[in-house]
């Protein structure tokens, strides 16, 4: 299936979800973005039908632990959980109704839960490779980076914010969060081939993580890079630790396969012969994984719409469960939380099938514990 076809399929899935979530028997409010109006939702059914998705994930390797959010209001006793529900390939499962969610706190079922859908605004840090040792390859690199970065502008919502940096032997800021997306788009589209330089990925990645750390709310780094590092002061292990210890998922567009193909086409592949591309890709995969992000290695950058749709869906969309805790204790000891998907008629696990009738196994990604007096501890169940 072409990337454009995948893009249309993803949009169709969201359209179907919106139609099904606009029935007449209301149980809660569904929110898409900050300015959307509440919508009524159909009552739960015994079997959930969802649109077909691709049989394989768009990203590479194993999905790392993803961060969900949990908040406890001591004044009201309300607990708010923002969680992901995905299939085995990491695609969001739409159309799940309120009656299908069952929440347990410290093993006790919570009977006051409401369920919404959130499509949150995000703050993105865009980190672009912009340098290298080979002039011919640099020209190819900047063309691919510009094209990939330009397409990303198309998927940003009105409330989304973006800052951008380009790196070679140093990091150069292209835009901060206060600048318009149109201004950044013009800057990216007008990038020229850089001078010959080192390509210090690990230094740049640590720099970007440090700059985005103070940002509040849903956020991520989008790294568009070959993955090659030539002379960073920081080691790969230091960059990996920074990605693991940070609070920001890193979604990586790996340009390595594209650049290698272009080098062979132009007869300059010999300049890349000393690079261990398998090791480069493995390191990118580990960085994405430990941060809770994803690695994509597209065959070209002509149409990245499906890739960006996957990133933004994974980053923005959450089921939001709110309930008044039945635990009246004043202790700040950690409380366990478990969320299950069930058939409300018999309490058995919810059966999910796609449009072709194939069974879909749901993966509920939710905080494992929270403390009324502290931060929640994330865990994938």
C-alpha positions in Angstrom: 0.0 0.0 0.0 1.3 3.4 -0.9 2.0 6.0 1.9 -0.8 8.1 0.5 -3.2 5.2 0.7 -2.1 4.6 4.2 -2.7 8.2 5.0 -6.3 8.1 3.6 -7.0 4.9 5.5 -5.9 6.5 8.8 -8.1 9.5 8.2 -11.0 7.2 7.3 -10.5 5.5 10.7 -10.8 8.7 12.5 -13.8 9.7 10.5 -15.5 6.4 11.4 -14.7 6.9 15.0 -16.2 10.3 15.0 -19.4 9.0 13.4 -19.8 6.2 15.9 -19.1 8.5 18.8 -21.9 10.8 17.8 -24.9 8.6 18.7 -28.0 9.5 20.7 -27.5 7.7 24.0 -25.0 9.9 25.9 -22.7 8.6 28.5 -20.0 11.3 28.5 -18.2 13.9 26.5 -15.7 13.3 23.7 -13.2 16.1 23.2 -11.0 16.6 20.1 -8.8 19.5 20.9 -9.4 22.4 23.2 -12.1 24.1 21.2 -14.2 21.1 20.2 -17.8 20.7 21.4 -18.9 17.7 23.5 -20.5 14.9 21.6 -22.8 12.2 22.8 -21.7 8.6 22.5 -23.4 5.3 21.9 -23.9 2.8 24.7 -21.5 -0.1 24.9 -22.0 -3.1 22.7 -20.9 -6.7 23.2 -18.4 -6.6 20.3 -16.3 -3.7 19.1 -15.8 -3.3 15.3 -12.9 -1.1 14.2 -11.5 -0.2 10.7 -8.7 -2.3 9.2 -5.2 -1.3 9.8 -1.9 -2.3 8.2 -0.7 -5.8 9.2 2.6 -4.4 10.3 3.7 -1.3 12.3 5.1 1.7 10.5 7.9 2.0 13.0 10.8 -0.3 13.6 11.6 -2.5 16.5 9.9 -2.8 19.8 7.8 0.0 21.2 9.4 1.4 24.4 7.5 2.3 27.5 5.1 5.2 26.8 4.2 7.8 29.3 0.6 8.2 30.3 -0.7 10.8 32.8 -2.5 10.5 36.1 -3.7 13.3 38.4 -5.3 13.2 41.8 -7.2 16.2 43.2 -7.1 16.0 47.0 -9.9 18.6 47.3 -12.5 16.4 45.4 -10.9 13.0 45.4 -11.1 12.9 41.6 -8.6 10.8 39.7 -7.9 11.5 36.1 -6.1 9.0 34.0 -5.0 9.6 30.4 -4.1 6.3 28.7 -3.4 4.6 25.4 -5.2 1.6 24.0 -3.3 0.1 21.0 -3.3 -3.0 18.9 -0.2 -5.2 18.7 1.3 -3.0 16.0 1.0 0.2 18.0 -2.1 1.6 16.3 -4.7 3.5 18.4 -7.9 1.5 18.9 -10.9 3.9 18.4 -14.6 3.6 19.3 -14.2 2.0 22.7 -17.3 3.0 24.8 -17.6 4.0 28.4 -19.3 0.7 29.4 -16.3 -1.2 28.1 -13.9 0.4 30.6 -13.6 -1.0 34.1 -11.3 0.7 36.6 -9.9 -0.9 39.7 -8.0 1.0 42.5 -6.2 -1.1 45.0 -8.3 -4.0 43.7 -11.7 -2.2 44.3 -13.9 -1.5 41.3 -14.6 2.2 40.8 -18.2 2.7 39.8 -18.2 6.5 39.1 -15.9 6.5 36.0 -16.6 8.7 33.0 -14.6 8.4 29.8 -13.6 11.0 27.2 -11.3 11.2 24.2 -8.6 13.8 24.2 -6.8 15.1 21.1 -4.2 17.2 22.9 -2.1 20.1 21.6 1.6 19.4 21.6 5.0 21.2 21.7 7.5 19.8 19.3 11.3 20.2 19.1 12.4 19.6 15.6 16.1 18.6 15.3 17.6 18.5 11.8 20.9 17.2 10.6 22.7 19.9 8.7 26.3 19.0 8.1 28.7 16.3 7.1 32.2 15.5 5.8 31.2 15.0 2.1 30.1 18.0 0.0 28.2 15.9 -2.5 26.3 14.0 0.2 25.6 17.3 2.1 23.6 18.5 -1.0 21.5 15.3 -0.9 21.1 15.6 2.8 19.8 19.1 2.9 17.3 18.3 0.2 15.9 15.3 2.1 15.9 17.2 5.4 14.1 20.2 3.9 11.5 18.0 2.2 10.9 15.9 5.4 10.7 19.0 7.6 8.4 20.8 5.2 5.9 18.0 5.3 5.8 18.0 9.0 4.4 21.6 9.0 1.3 20.3 7.3 0.2 18.1 10.2 0.5 20.7 12.9 -2.7 21.9 14.5 -3.6 25.5 15.4 -2.7 25.0 19.1 0.5 23.0 18.4 3.8 24.8 19.0 7.2 24.0 17.5 10.9 25.0 17.9 13.6 23.9 15.6 17.4 23.4 15.6 19.9 22.4 12.9 23.1 20.6 13.8 26.5 19.9 12.3 29.5 20.5 14.4 27.4 23.0 16.4 23.7 23.5 17.0 22.0 26.4 15.4 18.5 27.5 16.4 16.1 28.0 13.5 13.0 29.0 15.5 11.7 29.1 19.0 8.3 28.3 20.3 7.1 31.9 19.9 7.6 32.1 16.1 5.0 31.2 13.6 4.9 27.9 11.8 4.8 29.8 8.5 8.1 31.5 9.3 9.8 28.2 10.2 8.4 26.5 7.1 10.0 29.2 4.9 13.3 28.7 6.8 13.3 25.0 6.3 12.4 25.2 2.7 15.2 27.6 2.0 18.0 25.7 3.6 21.2 25.6 1.6 23.8 22.8 1.5 26.1 23.3 4.6 29.8 23.7 4.6 31.8 20.5 5.2 31.7 19.9 9.0 31.5 17.3 11.6 28.1 15.8 12.4 27.7 15.8 16.2 24.4 14.0 16.8 24.9 13.1 20.4 25.8 16.6 21.5 22.9 18.0 19.6 20.4 15.5 21.0 21.5 16.2 24.6 21.2 19.9 23.8 17.6 19.5 22.4 16.5 17.4 25.4 17.8 20.1 27.8 16.0 22.9 25.9 12.6 21.1 25.8 12.7 19.9 29.4 11.1 23.0 30.9 8.2 22.9 28.5 4.9 22.0 30.1 2.3 19.6 28.6 2.4 17.0 25.9 5.7 17.3 24.0 8.2 15.4 21.8 11.4 15.7 19.8 11.3 14.9 16.1 14.8 14.0 15.0 15.4 13.9 11.2 18.9 12.5 10.8 21.2 9.9 9.2 22.2 8.8 12.7 25.8 9.3 11.9 28.0 10.9 14.6 31.5 11.9 13.8 33.0 14.0 16.6 30.6 14.6 19.5 32.1 15.4 22.9 29.3 13.3 24.4 29.3 9.6 24.0 26.5 7.5 22.7 26.0 6.1 26.2 25.6 9.7 27.5 23.0 10.5 24.8 21.1 7.2 25.6 21.1 8.1 29.3 19.7 11.5 28.5 17.0 10.1 26.4 16.1 7.5 29.1 16.1 10.0 31.9 14.3 12.8 30.1 10.5 13.2 30.0 10.3 13.6 26.2 9.7 10.9 23.7 12.0 11.0 20.6 10.5 10.1 17.2 13.2 9.6 14.7 13.0 9.8 10.9 16.1 7.8 9.8 17.5 9.1 6.6 20.3 6.6 6.4 18.6 4.2 3.9 17.7 7.2 1.6 21.2 8.7 1.7 22.9 5.4 1.0 20.7 4.8 -2.1 21.4 8.3 -3.3 25.1 7.8 -2.8 25.0 4.7 -4.9 23.0 6.5 -7.6 25.5 9.3 -7.8 28.6 7.1 -7.6 29.7 8.4 -4.2 28.9 5.3 -2.2 32.6 4.8 -1.5 32.7 7.7 0.9 30.2 5.9 3.1 31.9 2.5 3.0 33.5 3.0 6.4 30.2 3.6 8.2 28.6 0.7 10.0 25.0 1.4 9.0 23.6 -1.5 10.9 25.2 -0.2 14.1 24.0 3.3 13.3 20.4 2.1 12.9 20.6 0.0 16.1 21.7 3.1 18.1 18.9 5.2 16.7 16.4 2.4 17.6 17.7 2.3 21.2 17.5 6.1 21.6 13.9 6.1 20.4 12.9 3.0 22.5 14.3 4.2 25.8 12.6 7.6 25.4 9.2 6.1 24.6 9.3 7.2 21.0 9.6 5.4 17.7 12.0 4.9 14.8 11.0 5.2 11.2 13.2 4.3 8.3 11.3 5.3 5.1 12.4 4.3 1.7 12.1 7.9 0.5 10.9 11.3 1.8 8.5 12.1 -1.1 5.4 11.4 1.0 5.8 11.0 4.8 2.2 11.7 5.6 1.5 8.2 6.9 4.6 8.4 9.2 3.6 11.8 10.6 0.1 10.6 11.1 1.4 7.7 13.1 3.6 10.0 15.2 0.8 12.5 15.9 -1.8 9.9 16.7 0.6 8.2 19.1 1.5 11.4 20.7 -1.8 13.3 20.8 -4.7 10.9 21.3 -5.7 9.5 24.7 -8.7 8.0 26.4 -9.4 10.1 29.5 -10.9 8.3 32.5 -12.1 10.3 35.5 -13.5 8.8 38.7 -14.0 9.7 42.3 -11.8 7.5 44.3 -13.6 5.2 46.8 -10.5 5.3 49.0 -11.2 7.8 51.8 -7.9 7.2 53.5 -5.7 10.3 54.1 -2.5 8.4 53.7 -0.2 9.4 50.8 0.8 5.8 50.2 0.9 4.7 46.6 -2.4 3.3 45.2 -2.5 0.7 42.4 -4.6 1.3 39.3 -5.8 -1.3 36.8 -8.0 -0.7 33.7 -9.7 -3.6 31.8 -11.8 -3.7 28.7 -14.9 -5.8 29.2 -18.3 -6.8 27.7 -20.7 -5.1 30.2 -23.3 -7.8 29.8 -21.2 -10.6 31.3 -17.9 -9.0 32.4 -15.8 -11.0 30.1 -13.0 -9.5 28.1 -14.2 -7.2 25.3 -14.0 -8.9 21.8 -12.6 -6.6 19.2 -12.6 -7.3 15.5 -11.6 -5.3 12.4 -13.6 -4.8 9.3 -12.4 -8.2 7.9 -13.6 -10.0 11.0 -10.1 -10.6 12.3 -9.7 -10.5 16.1 -7.7 -7.6 17.5 -5.9 -7.8 20.9 -6.0 -4.6 22.8 -3.0 -3.4 24.8 -4.0 -1.0 27.6 -1.1 1.3 28.5 -1.8 2.9 31.8 0.0 4.2 34.9 0.5 1.3 37.3 0.4 3.3 40.6 -0.1 6.8 41.8 0.4 8.6 45.1 -2.1 11.1 46.4 0.9 13.1 47.6 3.3 12.6 44.8 3.9 11.7 41.1 2.5 8.7 39.4 4.7 5.8 38.4 4.3 4.8 34.8 4.0 1.2 33.8 2.8 -0.7 30.7 0.3 -3.4 31.5 
